[in-house]
Amino acid sequence: MSDDGGSAIGETPQASSERALLRLVALAALLIPLNSTMLAVALPAVVDGVDAPVDEGSWLVSGYLVAMACLQPVGGRLGDRIGRRSAVAGGLAAFGAASVLGALAPSLAVLIVARVGQAAAGAVVFPNALALVRERVGAERRGAAIGKLGAVAGLASAVGLPLGGVLAELDWRALFLVNVPLVVLALLMVPRVMESGGRGEEVRARGAVRRALRSRGFRAANAGTALANLALYAVLLALPVILVEEEGWSSAGVGAALVPFAIALIVVSPFAGRLAARAGRRTPAIGGLCVFAAALLALAAAGGDLPPVVLGLLLLVAGAGAGAATPALQVAALEALDARDAGVAAGLVSTSRYVGSIIASAALGLAATGGTGDVVALLWLAAAGAAAGAVVSAGVSGARRRSGPSAAASPGPASASRS
């Protein structure tokens, strides 16, 4: 039974707010990647709808990624200063407005403005929502929470591909309008989340990025995150090209082959978060990236010339390794700084993820000019990225996080991480 709009009887306001917070952040974690992959697959229909060439329409994808990568630290700092709940609410409203603008856009120029507007709004929403998890969720539950959010983001990326195709067949404007009910639902959740941030410590906030860069643990976690995402996107971008062009697979066959990777990533992430709470952040980060690298080395050595069952098993192992490492690295980055700087920390770690994916995308573009043989080299790059990520993750704090109420809002081990 429940009262107060669904809260369990006897549940404290803090616990109720935490539950509402995790639902809100899950929606944010769904909204951002969904709009990345959904539009990517529907790009031909969108540019045709506004009578524009495909090469110019590519800005709808690249502009979104670049803006998200560049603006998240700014969005995180904004929440540090004005309050995270206020930043999340404002960002969600702006995302909804940009989506409506995209649906009504009469030209490619207006569409690009709408997409950059979506990215700018998302760059405010996601780091501040993640920072709220850092501040409001107890340390013993934080890793599992981040893992679940990673699973939601991975699921949204996967769902965005078929959903984008279906909506493009109906009307390309539906790709933007589909965001409106999600944004409204998220905004309805905001009042149940406790305010945080905005303490008016402008001098401290101005120095947050410079504290961040001096923290050894923070640098290690961000470098590991960037390298892990580079490896992940390199294999996801290269493998379809190799299988279709060299091995003669159909697009449907390639999609089916990647299912084990996605399933392992989604299933392992929450469990890896719980492991990080018990064993410390360093162990699953290094172990997961080592497993990821080993599977990618086998893929690179075979060059895609593998029986489907063996390929599926290797991708299953690779997905499990990536799923084990990612939550530990993200939590380690958030915990490496003072809790009051969680917005900046979340923004920077999210930027690291995007930097890795952008580098992988650029590498594919360069490799593709040399034919399939050069694209195979991208698998070696993926393996090297995962291995390098394991090495740099040795700098992540290996200490287990203490449990209890004080751990959720503790100042954080910023000073200890510099030792």
C-alpha beads as a LAMMPS data file, in Angstrom:
LAMMPS data file: protein, C-alpha beads

419 atoms
418 bonds

1 atom types
1 bond types

-500.0 500.0 xlo xhi
-500.0 500.0 ylo yhi
-500.0 500.0 zlo zhi

Masses

1 110.0

Atoms # bond

1 1 1 0.000 0.000 0.000
2 1 1 1.092 3.552 -0.504
3 1 1 0.177 7.127 0.185
4 1 1 1.414 10.560 -0.874
5 1 1 1.123 9.772 -4.571
6 1 1 2.637 6.323 -4.471
7 1 1 5.210 6.400 -1.664
8 1 1 5.285 3.303 0.512
9 1 1 3.773 3.686 4.001
10 1 1 6.542 4.489 6.448
11 1 1 8.946 5.543 3.686
12 1 1 11.015 8.579 4.592
13 1 1 10.922 11.708 2.406
14 1 1 14.597 11.062 1.571
15 1 1 13.833 7.525 0.327
16 1 1 10.810 8.732 -1.625
17 1 1 12.894 11.477 -3.236
18 1 1 15.603 8.960 -4.114
19 1 1 13.104 6.708 -5.885
20 1 1 11.694 9.663 -7.813
21 1 1 15.213 10.792 -8.648
22 1 1 16.204 7.440 -10.143
23 1 1 13.076 7.406 -12.312
24 1 1 13.831 10.928 -13.504
25 1 1 17.466 10.147 -14.296
26 1 1 16.423 6.968 -16.104
27 1 1 14.214 9.070 -18.395
28 1 1 17.101 11.465 -19.016
29 1 1 19.418 8.520 -19.704
30 1 1 16.856 7.238 -22.225
31 1 1 16.101 10.564 -23.918
32 1 1 19.654 11.567 -24.895
33 1 1 20.928 8.409 -26.711
34 1 1 17.484 7.707 -28.170
35 1 1 17.645 10.986 -30.076
36 1 1 21.134 10.185 -31.283
37 1 1 20.530 6.768 -32.877
38 1 1 16.881 7.400 -33.815
39 1 1 17.747 10.267 -36.134
40 1 1 20.926 8.665 -37.453
41 1 1 19.018 5.759 -39.006
42 1 1 16.258 8.060 -40.343
43 1 1 18.629 10.690 -41.758
44 1 1 17.823 10.030 -45.468
45 1 1 14.101 10.484 -44.847
46 1 1 14.656 13.634 -42.807
47 1 1 16.865 15.411 -45.339
48 1 1 14.520 14.357 -48.132
49 1 1 11.651 15.875 -46.166
50 1 1 13.304 19.298 -46.171
51 1 1 14.707 18.878 -49.691
52 1 1 18.364 18.984 -48.670
53 1 1 21.430 16.954 -49.764
54 1 1 22.508 14.082 -47.529
55 1 1 26.053 15.410 -47.047
56 1 1 24.704 18.664 -45.562
57 1 1 22.176 16.702 -43.506
58 1 1 25.012 14.886 -41.732
59 1 1 25.294 18.011 -39.549
60 1 1 22.086 16.880 -37.870
61 1 1 24.056 13.978 -36.378
62 1 1 27.555 15.400 -35.984
63 1 1 26.312 18.754 -34.651
64 1 1 24.328 16.952 -31.948
65 1 1 27.334 14.848 -30.883
66 1 1 29.825 17.717 -30.883
67 1 1 27.515 20.047 -28.955
68 1 1 26.830 17.347 -26.363
69 1 1 30.552 16.699 -25.978
70 1 1 31.505 20.362 -25.606
71 1 1 28.679 21.725 -23.481
72 1 1 28.234 19.136 -20.718
73 1 1 30.907 20.572 -18.384
74 1 1 29.238 23.972 -18.796
75 1 1 25.829 22.456 -18.089
76 1 1 27.194 20.681 -15.027
77 1 1 28.710 23.858 -13.633
78 1 1 25.426 25.675 -14.211
79 1 1 23.724 23.186 -11.912
80 1 1 26.484 23.614 -9.331
81 1 1 25.608 27.297 -9.169
82 1 1 21.819 27.588 -9.621
83 1 1 20.714 24.219 -8.234
84 1 1 20.546 20.845 -9.951
85 1 1 16.783 20.404 -9.839
86 1 1 16.307 23.835 -11.405
87 1 1 18.883 23.021 -14.086
88 1 1 17.248 19.679 -14.887
89 1 1 13.772 21.234 -15.109
90 1 1 14.984 24.078 -17.324
91 1 1 16.958 21.720 -19.534
92 1 1 13.987 19.385 -19.981
93 1 1 11.713 22.277 -20.931
94 1 1 14.298 23.524 -23.434
95 1 1 14.680 20.003 -24.880
96 1 1 10.928 19.822 -25.399
97 1 1 10.854 23.260 -27.037
98 1 1 13.738 22.325 -29.364
99 1 1 11.915 19.121 -30.303
100 1 1 8.775 21.054 -31.218
101 1 1 10.897 23.455 -33.275
102 1 1 12.402 20.475 -35.113
103 1 1 8.969 19.048 -35.871
104 1 1 7.859 22.398 -37.327
105 1 1 11.128 23.173 -39.137
106 1 1 10.627 24.347 -42.736
107 1 1 14.283 23.996 -43.740
108 1 1 17.516 22.171 -42.979
109 1 1 18.996 25.287 -41.334
110 1 1 16.162 25.431 -38.806
111 1 1 16.464 21.680 -38.232
112 1 1 20.158 22.029 -37.433
113 1 1 19.379 24.821 -34.970
114 1 1 16.767 22.570 -33.346
115 1 1 19.204 19.655 -33.087
116 1 1 21.916 21.815 -31.526
117 1 1 19.255 23.166 -29.181
118 1 1 18.373 19.599 -28.173
119 1 1 22.038 18.870 -27.513
120 1 1 22.540 22.065 -25.483
121 1 1 19.487 21.229 -23.372
122 1 1 20.612 17.634 -22.959
123 1 1 24.025 18.867 -21.895
124 1 1 22.313 20.611 -18.973
125 1 1 19.931 17.777 -18.090
126 1 1 22.159 14.716 -18.042
127 1 1 25.191 15.840 -16.002
128 1 1 22.991 17.450 -13.368
129 1 1 20.743 14.404 -13.134
130 1 1 23.852 12.242 -12.745
131 1 1 25.226 14.670 -10.152
132 1 1 22.020 14.259 -8.151
133 1 1 22.666 10.515 -8.067
134 1 1 26.167 11.239 -6.759
135 1 1 24.781 13.418 -3.990
136 1 1 21.515 11.723 -3.037
137 1 1 22.099 7.985 -3.472
138 1 1 24.012 6.158 -0.745
139 1 1 27.479 4.935 -1.658
140 1 1 26.496 1.288 -1.213
141 1 1 23.716 1.700 -3.831
142 1 1 25.388 4.235 -6.091
143 1 1 27.286 1.760 -8.270
144 1 1 24.189 -0.339 -8.945
145 1 1 22.212 2.811 -9.761
146 1 1 24.819 4.004 -12.270
147 1 1 24.924 0.509 -13.752
148 1 1 21.165 0.489 -14.262
149 1 1 21.322 3.907 -15.886
150 1 1 24.010 2.626 -18.238
151 1 1 21.765 -0.303 -19.122
152 1 1 18.882 2.090 -19.841
153 1 1 21.118 4.203 -22.085
154 1 1 22.329 1.112 -23.940
155 1 1 18.772 -0.103 -24.403
156 1 1 17.689 3.327 -25.659
157 1 1 20.521 3.359 -28.203
158 1 1 19.461 -0.056 -29.470
159 1 1 15.732 0.780 -29.544
160 1 1 16.416 4.047 -31.334
161 1 1 17.511 2.215 -34.494
162 1 1 14.251 0.365 -35.296
163 1 1 12.102 3.131 -33.792
164 1 1 13.745 5.718 -36.028
165 1 1 13.044 3.575 -39.080
166 1 1 9.385 3.100 -38.169
167 1 1 8.766 6.779 -37.395
168 1 1 10.536 7.863 -40.586
169 1 1 8.142 5.678 -42.581
170 1 1 5.170 7.407 -40.956
171 1 1 6.397 11.022 -40.988
172 1 1 9.907 12.293 -40.249
173 1 1 8.445 15.008 -37.987
174 1 1 7.340 12.262 -35.601
175 1 1 11.040 11.756 -34.767
176 1 1 10.878 15.063 -32.892
177 1 1 7.306 14.932 -31.609
178 1 1 7.907 11.576 -29.877
179 1 1 10.054 13.440 -27.347
180 1 1 7.239 15.662 -26.098
181 1 1 5.361 13.103 -23.948
182 1 1 8.676 11.858 -22.514
183 1 1 9.682 15.395 -21.569
184 1 1 6.278 16.103 -19.998
185 1 1 6.502 12.892 -17.962
186 1 1 9.989 13.814 -16.758
187 1 1 8.909 17.335 -15.802
188 1 1 6.086 15.902 -13.700
189 1 1 8.716 13.961 -11.719
190 1 1 10.939 16.965 -10.992
191 1 1 8.965 18.393 -7.995
192 1 1 9.443 15.129 -6.069
193 1 1 13.228 15.421 -6.294
194 1 1 15.010 17.360 -3.566
195 1 1 16.852 20.502 -4.623
196 1 1 20.630 20.334 -4.641
197 1 1 23.531 22.488 -5.690
198 1 1 23.428 26.247 -6.080
199 1 1 25.159 27.011 -2.805
200 1 1 26.424 30.304 -4.083
201 1 1 30.080 29.349 -3.716
202 1 1 31.110 31.076 -6.921
203 1 1 34.820 31.151 -6.106
204 1 1 34.855 27.418 -5.417
205 1 1 32.764 26.746 -8.555
206 1 1 35.160 28.742 -10.724
207 1 1 37.992 26.524 -9.572
208 1 1 36.098 23.238 -9.893
209 1 1 37.443 22.286 -13.325
210 1 1 41.022 23.179 -12.207
211 1 1 40.415 20.828 -9.013
212 1 1 39.163 18.207 -11.271
213 1 1 42.230 18.295 -13.536
214 1 1 44.583 17.965 -10.581
215 1 1 42.833 14.870 -9.213
216 1 1 44.734 11.742 -10.212
217 1 1 41.740 9.490 -9.639
218 1 1 39.472 11.743 -11.678
219 1 1 41.924 11.913 -14.577
220 1 1 42.326 8.131 -14.563
221 1 1 38.565 7.475 -14.502
222 1 1 37.920 9.923 -17.346
223 1 1 40.759 8.574 -19.481
224 1 1 39.498 5.038 -18.890
225 1 1 35.971 6.097 -19.839
226 1 1 37.131 7.764 -23.069
227 1 1 39.246 4.758 -24.088
228 1 1 36.495 2.277 -23.239
229 1 1 33.968 4.230 -25.321
230 1 1 36.452 4.546 -28.178
231 1 1 36.828 0.755 -28.153
232 1 1 33.075 0.200 -27.931
233 1 1 32.192 2.489 -30.823
234 1 1 35.129 1.352 -32.956
235 1 1 33.975 -2.251 -32.905
236 1 1 30.292 -1.334 -33.395
237 1 1 31.156 0.867 -36.370
238 1 1 33.786 -1.357 -37.985
239 1 1 32.231 -4.796 -37.613
240 1 1 29.113 -4.117 -39.747
241 1 1 31.289 -2.773 -42.579
242 1 1 33.576 -5.817 -42.437
243 1 1 30.768 -8.371 -42.261
244 1 1 28.755 -6.818 -45.084
245 1 1 31.556 -5.844 -47.467
246 1 1 34.027 -8.681 -46.858
247 1 1 31.964 -11.605 -45.584
248 1 1 28.750 -10.960 -47.533
249 1 1 26.433 -10.737 -44.534
250 1 1 23.044 -9.033 -44.836
251 1 1 22.231 -5.976 -42.739
252 1 1 19.683 -8.031 -40.816
253 1 1 22.324 -10.673 -40.122
254 1 1 24.722 -8.061 -38.788
255 1 1 22.024 -6.679 -36.518
256 1 1 21.350 -10.158 -35.157
257 1 1 25.079 -10.758 -34.611
258 1 1 25.346 -7.658 -32.430
259 1 1 22.455 -8.691 -30.173
260 1 1 24.688 -10.747 -27.791
261 1 1 26.940 -7.727 -27.301
262 1 1 24.013 -5.469 -26.418
263 1 1 22.387 -8.036 -24.131
264 1 1 25.601 -8.678 -22.199
265 1 1 26.225 -4.939 -21.811
266 1 1 22.703 -4.317 -20.526
267 1 1 22.573 -7.324 -18.184
268 1 1 26.061 -7.047 -16.671
269 1 1 26.093 -3.288 -15.952
270 1 1 23.804 -3.316 -12.863
271 1 1 25.589 -6.327 -11.334
272 1 1 28.961 -4.709 -12.003
273 1 1 27.764 -1.624 -10.155
274 1 1 26.992 -3.742 -7.083
275 1 1 30.397 -5.426 -7.362
276 1 1 32.059 -2.025 -7.421
277 1 1 30.317 -1.170 -4.147
278 1 1 31.771 -4.271 -2.480
279 1 1 35.179 -4.666 -4.123
280 1 1 36.016 -1.046 -4.907
281 1 1 35.918 0.765 -8.234
282 1 1 39.349 -0.241 -9.533
283 1 1 38.868 -4.041 -9.660
284 1 1 35.833 -4.195 -11.989
285 1 1 37.241 -1.353 -14.106
286 1 1 40.543 -3.091 -14.797
287 1 1 39.090 -6.610 -14.939
288 1 1 36.254 -5.628 -17.256
289 1 1 38.524 -3.769 -19.667
290 1 1 40.983 -6.688 -19.745
291 1 1 38.148 -9.053 -20.696
292 1 1 36.914 -6.535 -23.264
293 1 1 40.401 -6.191 -24.770
294 1 1 40.946 -9.973 -24.950
295 1 1 37.686 -10.509 -26.851
296 1 1 38.488 -7.642 -29.228
297 1 1 41.970 -9.021 -29.870
298 1 1 40.418 -12.316 -30.972
299 1 1 38.011 -10.435 -33.264
300 1 1 40.818 -8.357 -34.745
301 1 1 43.005 -11.409 -35.355
302 1 1 40.161 -13.159 -37.198
303 1 1 39.204 -10.033 -39.117
304 1 1 35.535 -10.991 -38.972
305 1 1 36.153 -14.381 -40.636
306 1 1 34.495 -16.448 -37.910
307 1 1 31.569 -18.869 -37.679
308 1 1 28.469 -17.003 -36.498
309 1 1 28.350 -18.923 -33.208
310 1 1 31.981 -18.088 -32.379
311 1 1 31.457 -14.456 -33.385
312 1 1 28.396 -14.279 -31.137
313 1 1 30.309 -15.748 -28.183
314 1 1 33.173 -13.290 -28.599
315 1 1 30.746 -10.381 -28.771
316 1 1 28.974 -11.708 -25.686
317 1 1 32.273 -11.715 -23.780
318 1 1 33.184 -8.271 -25.120
319 1 1 29.836 -6.840 -24.031
320 1 1 30.204 -8.356 -20.578
321 1 1 33.656 -6.812 -20.187
322 1 1 32.459 -3.383 -21.278
323 1 1 29.407 -3.667 -19.035
324 1 1 31.590 -4.524 -16.041
325 1 1 33.995 -1.624 -16.516
326 1 1 31.768 1.293 -17.472
327 1 1 29.731 1.778 -14.248
328 1 1 32.845 1.462 -12.071
329 1 1 34.661 4.134 -14.083
330 1 1 31.719 6.531 -14.024
331 1 1 31.181 6.176 -10.285
332 1 1 34.917 6.531 -9.638
333 1 1 34.964 9.794 -11.584
334 1 1 31.955 11.174 -9.698
335 1 1 33.418 10.207 -6.326
336 1 1 36.908 11.530 -7.038
337 1 1 35.745 15.111 -6.473
338 1 1 33.923 16.938 -3.732
339 1 1 30.184 16.233 -3.842
340 1 1 29.573 19.967 -4.326
341 1 1 31.393 19.717 -7.676
342 1 1 29.336 16.740 -8.844
343 1 1 27.844 18.724 -11.739
344 1 1 31.229 19.579 -13.203
345 1 1 32.414 16.007 -12.587
346 1 1 29.386 14.493 -14.332
347 1 1 29.748 16.894 -17.253
348 1 1 33.403 16.079 -17.754
349 1 1 32.929 12.321 -17.539
350 1 1 30.069 12.511 -20.064
351 1 1 32.277 14.588 -22.339
352 1 1 34.950 11.890 -22.106
353 1 1 32.427 9.345 -23.359
354 1 1 31.523 11.506 -26.335
355 1 1 35.157 12.241 -27.144
356 1 1 35.825 8.505 -27.389
357 1 1 32.883 7.953 -29.731
358 1 1 33.766 10.950 -31.909
359 1 1 37.359 9.715 -32.311
360 1 1 36.079 6.266 -33.302
361 1 1 33.703 7.801 -35.860
362 1 1 36.501 9.906 -37.343
363 1 1 38.800 6.863 -37.472
364 1 1 36.163 4.904 -39.386
365 1 1 35.844 7.718 -41.916
366 1 1 39.589 7.696 -42.505
367 1 1 39.839 3.904 -42.602
368 1 1 36.943 3.497 -45.024
369 1 1 38.785 5.453 -47.697
370 1 1 41.349 2.639 -47.875
371 1 1 38.833 -0.196 -48.234
372 1 1 37.760 -3.030 -45.967
373 1 1 41.336 -4.005 -45.109
374 1 1 41.874 -0.674 -43.415
375 1 1 38.559 -0.955 -41.596
376 1 1 39.835 -4.191 -40.024
377 1 1 42.587 -2.070 -38.479
378 1 1 39.827 -0.349 -36.511
379 1 1 39.276 -3.612 -34.614
380 1 1 42.932 -3.506 -33.583
381 1 1 42.404 0.099 -32.502
382 1 1 39.419 -1.022 -30.426
383 1 1 41.488 -3.734 -28.727
384 1 1 44.331 -1.302 -28.077
385 1 1 41.886 1.248 -26.659
386 1 1 40.389 -1.258 -24.223
387 1 1 43.850 -2.448 -23.143
388 1 1 45.066 1.119 -22.648
389 1 1 41.924 1.815 -20.659
390 1 1 42.768 -1.065 -18.332
391 1 1 46.238 0.378 -17.780
392 1 1 45.102 3.908 -16.960
393 1 1 42.321 2.565 -14.722
394 1 1 45.028 1.508 -12.288
395 1 1 44.946 5.128 -11.161
396 1 1 41.310 4.809 -10.036
397 1 1 40.761 4.638 -6.292
398 1 1 40.535 1.022 -5.178
399 1 1 38.921 1.733 -1.817
400 1 1 35.424 0.492 -1.103
401 1 1 32.938 3.264 -0.421
402 1 1 31.531 3.347 3.088
403 1 1 27.813 2.937 3.540
404 1 1 25.352 4.952 5.570
405 1 1 23.681 8.327 5.213
406 1 1 26.881 10.288 5.560
407 1 1 28.435 8.609 2.557
408 1 1 25.808 9.930 0.186
409 1 1 26.555 13.545 0.954
410 1 1 30.155 13.321 2.090
411 1 1 32.603 15.871 0.744
412 1 1 34.322 13.160 -1.272
413 1 1 37.889 11.913 -1.513
414 1 1 39.218 14.710 -3.669
415 1 1 42.267 15.257 -1.565
416 1 1 42.954 11.555 -1.081
417 1 1 42.726 10.907 -4.810
418 1 1 45.639 13.239 -5.435
419 1 1 48.020 11.147 -3.370

Bonds

1 1 1 2
2 1 2 3
3 1 3 4
4 1 4 5
5 1 5 6
6 1 6 7
7 1 7 8
8 1 8 9
9 1 9 10
10 1 10 11
11 1 11 12
12 1 12 13
13 1 13 14
14 1 14 15
15 1 15 16
16 1 16 17
17 1 17 18
18 1 18 19
19 1 19 20
20 1 20 21
21 1 21 22
22 1 22 23
23 1 23 24
24 1 24 25
25 1 25 26
26 1 26 27
27 1 27 28
28 1 28 29
29 1 29 30
30 1 30 31
31 1 31 32
32 1 32 33
33 1 33 34
34 1 34 35
35 1 35 36
36 1 36 37
37 1 37 38
38 1 38 39
39 1 39 40
40 1 40 41
41 1 41 42
42 1 42 43
43 1 43 44
44 1 44 45
45 1 45 46
46 1 46 47
47 1 47 48
48 1 48 49
49 1 49 50
50 1 50 51
51 1 51 52
52 1 52 53
53 1 53 54
54 1 54 55
55 1 55 56
56 1 56 57
57 1 57 58
58 1 58 59
59 1 59 60
60 1 60 61
61 1 61 62
62 1 62 63
63 1 63 64
64 1 64 65
65 1 65 66
66 1 66 67
67 1 67 68
68 1 68 69
69 1 69 70
70 1 70 71
71 1 71 72
72 1 72 73
73 1 73 74
74 1 74 75
75 1 75 76
76 1 76 77
77 1 77 78
78 1 78 79
79 1 79 80
80 1 80 81
81 1 81 82
82 1 82 83
83 1 83 84
84 1 84 85
85 1 85 86
86 1 86 87
87 1 87 88
88 1 88 89
89 1 89 90
90 1 90 91
91 1 91 92
92 1 92 93
93 1 93 94
94 1 94 95
95 1 95 96
96 1 96 97
97 1 97 98
98 1 98 99
99 1 99 100
100 1 100 101
101 1 101 102
102 1 102 103
103 1 103 104
104 1 104 105
105 1 105 106
106 1 106 107
107 1 107 108
108 1 108 109
109 1 109 110
110 1 110 111
111 1 111 112
112 1 112 113
113 1 113 114
114 1 114 115
115 1 115 116
116 1 116 117
117 1 117 118
118 1 118 119
119 1 119 120
120 1 120 121
121 1 121 122
122 1 122 123
123 1 123 124
124 1 124 125
125 1 125 126
126 1 126 127
127 1 127 128
128 1 128 129
129 1 129 130
130 1 130 131
131 1 131 132
132 1 132 133
133 1 133 134
134 1 134 135
135 1 135 136
136 1 136 137
137 1 137 138
138 1 138 139
139 1 139 140
140 1 140 141
141 1 141 142
142 1 142 143
143 1 143 144
144 1 144 145
145 1 145 146
146 1 146 147
147 1 147 148
148 1 148 149
149 1 149 150
150 1 150 151
151 1 151 152
152 1 152 153
153 1 153 154
154 1 154 155
155 1 155 156
156 1 156 157
157 1 157 158
158 1 158 159
159 1 159 160
160 1 160 161
161 1 161 162
162 1 162 163
163 1 163 164
164 1 164 165
165 1 165 166
166 1 166 167
167 1 167 168
168 1 168 169
169 1 169 170
170 1 170 171
171 1 171 172
172 1 172 173
173 1 173 174
174 1 174 175
175 1 175 176
176 1 176 177
177 1 177 178
178 1 178 179
179 1 179 180
180 1 180 181
181 1 181 182
182 1 182 183
183 1 183 184
184 1 184 185
185 1 185 186
186 1 186 187
187 1 187 188
188 1 188 189
189 1 189 190
190 1 190 191
191 1 191 192
192 1 192 193
193 1 193 194
194 1 194 195
195 1 195 196
196 1 196 197
197 1 197 198
198 1 198 199
199 1 199 200
200 1 200 201
201 1 201 202
202 1 202 203
203 1 203 204
204 1 204 205
205 1 205 206
206 1 206 207
207 1 207 208
208 1 208 209
209 1 209 210
210 1 210 211
211 1 211 212
212 1 212 213
213 1 213 214
214 1 214 215
215 1 215 216
216 1 216 217
217 1 217 218
218 1 218 219
219 1 219 220
220 1 220 221
221 1 221 222
222 1 222 223
223 1 223 224
224 1 224 225
225 1 225 226
226 1 226 227
227 1 227 228
228 1 228 229
229 1 229 230
230 1 230 231
231 1 231 232
232 1 232 233
233 1 233 234
234 1 234 235
235 1 235 236
236 1 236 237
237 1 237 238
238 1 238 239
239 1 239 240
240 1 240 241
241 1 241 242
242 1 242 243
243 1 243 244
244 1 244 245
245 1 245 246
246 1 246 247
247 1 247 248
248 1 248 249
249 1 249 250
250 1 250 251
251 1 251 252
252 1 252 253
253 1 253 254
254 1 254 255
255 1 255 256
256 1 256 257
257 1 257 258
258 1 258 259
259 1 259 260
260 1 260 261
261 1 261 262
262 1 262 263
263 1 263 264
264 1 264 265
265 1 265 266
266 1 266 267
267 1 267 268
268 1 268 269
269 1 269 270
270 1 270 271
271 1 271 272
272 1 272 273
273 1 273 274
274 1 274 275
275 1 275 276
276 1 276 277
277 1 277 278
278 1 278 279
279 1 279 280
280 1 280 281
281 1 281 282
282 1 282 283
283 1 283 284
284 1 284 285
285 1 285 286
286 1 286 287
287 1 287 288
288 1 288 289
289 1 289 290
290 1 290 291
291 1 291 292
292 1 292 293
293 1 293 294
294 1 294 295
295 1 295 296
296 1 296 297
297 1 297 298
298 1 298 299
299 1 299 300
300 1 300 301
301 1 301 302
302 1 302 303
303 1 303 304
304 1 304 305
305 1 305 306
306 1 306 307
307 1 307 308
308 1 308 309
309 1 309 310
310 1 310 311
311 1 311 312
312 1 312 313
313 1 313 314
314 1 314 315
315 1 315 316
316 1 316 317
317 1 317 318
318 1 318 319
319 1 319 320
320 1 320 321
321 1 321 322
322 1 322 323
323 1 323 324
324 1 324 325
325 1 325 326
326 1 326 327
327 1 327 328
328 1 328 329
329 1 329 330
330 1 330 331
331 1 331 332
332 1 332 333
333 1 333 334
334 1 334 335
335 1 335 336
336 1 336 337
337 1 337 338
338 1 338 339
339 1 339 340
340 1 340 341
341 1 341 342
342 1 342 343
343 1 343 344
344 1 344 345
345 1 345 346
346 1 346 347
347 1 347 348
348 1 348 349
349 1 349 350
350 1 350 351
351 1 351 352
352 1 352 353
353 1 353 354
354 1 354 355
355 1 355 356
356 1 356 357
357 1 357 358
358 1 358 359
359 1 359 360
360 1 360 361
361 1 361 362
362 1 362 363
363 1 363 364
364 1 364 365
365 1 365 366
366 1 366 367
367 1 367 368
368 1 368 369
369 1 369 370
370 1 370 371
371 1 371 372
372 1 372 373
373 1 373 374
374 1 374 375
375 1 375 376
376 1 376 377
377 1 377 378
378 1 378 379
379 1 379 380
380 1 380 381
381 1 381 382
382 1 382 383
383 1 383 384
384 1 384 385
385 1 385 386
386 1 386 387
387 1 387 388
388 1 388 389
389 1 389 390
390 1 390 391
391 1 391 392
392 1 392 393
393 1 393 394
394 1 394 395
395 1 395 396
396 1 396 397
397 1 397 398
398 1 398 399
399 1 399 400
400 1 400 401
401 1 401 402
402 1 402 403
403 1 403 404
404 1 404 405
405 1 405 406
406 1 406 407
407 1 407 408
408 1 408 409
409 1 409 410
410 1 410 411
411 1 411 412
412 1 412 413
413 1 413 414
414 1 414 415
415 1 415 416
416 1 416 417
417 1 417 418
418 1 418 419
